[in-house]
């Protein structure tokens, strides 16, 4: 769908998230200024209701497994310091 619309997959996903309502605030992360500019242009992407529904359906049936980060990195995300 991204290719058909002439946008990047990241732009498509960000556009879809933005289309979910005024209470949704996607916060993409990047260390690359080119990607930052690309992500910002997602606000210009317009999705039809059919496209929004197709993306939602694809998300609902996706078989997502595993951690977001490699095992070695997961331990750095959490420390055992008790809250104040």
Secondary structure, 3 states (H helix, E strand, C coil): CHHHHCCCHHHHHHHHHHCCCCCCCCCCCCCCHHHHHHHHHHHHCCCCHHHHHHHHHHHHHCCCCCCCCCHHHHHHHCCCCCCC
